[in-house]
Amino acid sequence: MRIVVVALFSLVLTLPAMAGEPSTITTSGVGEINLVPDLARLSMTVEASSTDSSEAANEVAKTVSSILAMLSEKGVANTDVQSTAARVSPKTRWDPETREQRFEGYNVSRELAVTLRDLAALSTVIERSVALGVDRLSPPQLDSSEREAISRQALTLAYEDALARANVLAEAAAIKVTGALSIDAQGNSPPPRPPMRLAAADSMTESFEVGELTIASRITVVFSAAP
């Protein structure tokens, strides 16, 4: 894990207009922590079409069961897999001659959301899922199981950064920072998706090369200051 502190150069010094009014210094700071992701989230869709809705639903259920069995074989816990109920919708086609929608059957679909905690198995799980009949598979979203704890650390770094900037400005103005009057935490920005590619483009069984996640917190602090 690598810690990086980035400062936003937003510094405001407000001197008292009248005697007795406090001086204030407003600064913004950013705390960033880079770390290697340790989990991936996958979103899969299984579909089937037929003139018989039950037949399409059975086909989808069979495919989903095969995928769930494969995931269990790969050590994915049941709590890390969520599946929706089957959605059934009519399938129609516009007939230009009769100028009407013609019924062609039913489309049945189910979605699976999978959290994979073994990134070494990512490419294999993707390959096996496609082979078992997944129709749509979103790009893996990489994340860290320590996101909440790291986010709190980033907030601390952001405050320390803002305070350091305020102290610099206070020293230049021959005053001292005496406390924080208000803190506006702007939340943790979503990290950019780290670069992912297959080590060998012609082989789905090769390992993914995973970059780093950046978890960032941004805050604006109004400090009080006095001579």
N, C-alpha and C positions, 0 to 999 in steps of 0.2 A: 504494500500500500504506500502510495506516495502522496504527500501533502503539499499543496501549492496554495499560496495566498496571493490573491489578485486584488489590487486596490482600484476602486472607481474614484477618479479625481473629481469628487463633488464636495467641495469644502465651502462652508458659509460661516463667516464670523459676523455676529451682530453685537455691536457695542451699545451700551445703554444710552438712550437719548436724554434721560433725566437721571438725576442722582437717586440712588436706591434701586433702580431697575437692574436686574441681573443681565450680565452678558451671556450670550449663547453661541455655541459653535455647532453647526450641523455638518455631519460627515456621512458618507456612504462607504460601505466596505463589502467585500466579497470573500468568502472562505470556500476554497475548492479542495476536494480530496479525490485523488485518482486511485482506482483499485481495479483489480481483475475480476470480472463477473464470475459467479459460481453456479448460476442457474439460467435456464432458458424457458421461455413461455411460447408454446405453439398453439395455433388455432387451426383446427381442421374441419372440413365440411364433407359429409358423405351424402350423395344424392342418388336417386333412382327414379326412373319414369316407367309407367305402365298404364294400360287402359283399366287395370284393376288396382285400386288404391292399396288393398291388402297385400297384393303381390309385391308392389313397390316397397311398402313398409317392411315386409319380411326380408327383402333383399338388403335394405338399409340396416335393419337390425342384425342381420348375419354379418355384414361387413364391420359394423361397430363392435360386435362381440369379438371378432377376430383381432381388431385393433386393440381392444382392452386386454385381451389375453397376451398379445405381444408386449404391451406396455408393462403388464405384471411380470412377464418373463424378464424384462429389462430392469426390474427392481423399482418401477414407479409405483408409489403408494396410492391406494384408492383415494385418499384425501387430496392427492395432487391431480386428480382427473375430474373434470366436470363435464356433463353432457346434457344437452337440451332434449326435451321431448320431440318426437317426430312432428314435423310441420308438413301438412298436406295442402297442396294448392292445385287448382285445375290447370291443365295445360291446353291452351287454345292457339288457333292459327287464323289469321285474317284471310277470308276468302274474297278476292276481288270481284268474282263473278256474282256471288249472292250478296256481297257487301255485308257479310255477317262474320262473326267469330265462330269458327268451327271447333268443336270439342275434340281433343286428340288424346286425352287421358289425364293422368295425375302425376304430379311431381312431389316426391317425398324427400325431405332432407333432415339431417341432424348435425349438430355442431359439437365438437369436442374441444375443450380447453385443457391443455396439459402443461404442468410445471415439471420440467426435467431438471433434476438436481445433479445429474452426472453428465457434464458436458462432453465427456469422452464418448458417450453413446449417442450424441446428437445426430450425427450424420447417418448412423445406422437406423435410428428411430425414424428419421425422415424417409429414408429409402424403403424401409419395411412398410411404413404407412402408405406410401404411394403404391407399392406392390400389392398391398391388401385391398386397395380400392378407394383410397381417399381422393376426392375429386378436386378439392381446393385446399391449399396449405399456405398459410401466411408466412412471411419471413420470420425466423425466430427473433424474439425480443429478449435480449440479454439483460440480466439484472443481478443484484447481489442480495443474499439472504441477510446481510448486515445493513441494509439501506437505512432503517430507522436510526440505528445507533450512529452510523456515519453521518447522517443528516444533522443530528444533534451536535456532533463534533464540528461540522462545517459551520453551524450557527455560532459556536464559540469562537472559531477562527474569524468569522466575519465581524463579530463584536470587537475582538482584539485589534483587528485591522482598522476599524472605524475609530477606536480609541487612540491608536497610535497616530493616525492622521490628525485627530483633534489636538493631541499634545504638541505636534509639530507646529500647527497654526497658533496654538496658545503661546508657545515659546516665542514665536515671531512677534506676537502682539504684547509680550511682556505680561501675560496673565497666566492663570493656572486653571486646568479643568478640575471642577469640584464635584461633578456627579452627572448622571444621565437623567434628563428630564422626560424623555420619551424615546421609545424604540419601535420602529416600524419594520417588522420582519416580513419581507416580501415573499417568503416561501422558498421552497427548494425547486429550482428549475429542473425540468426533466433533462436527464443527461442525453447527449447525442448518442445515437445508436453506434456502438463500436463497429469498426469495419469487420465484415465477415466474408470469407470466400473459401471455396474448396481448395485444398492444397493441390489437388489435381482436378482440372476442370472436367475431365472425361470419366471421373470415378466418384460416385456418390458415397462410396464407402471410405473415402479419405477423411481425415480429421479436419474440422473447421479451424481456421486460425482466428483467434479471438483477440480483439484489442482491449483497451481499457475503458471503464466507465468513469465519468466525471460527475460527482455529486456536488452541487453548488448551493450555497445559501447567500442571499443578499439582504442587507439591512440598511436602514437609515436611522441615525441616532442624533438626537438633539441633546447636547451636553450643556450644562451650566458652567460658567467660568467666572473667576474673580481675580483681582490683583494679588 
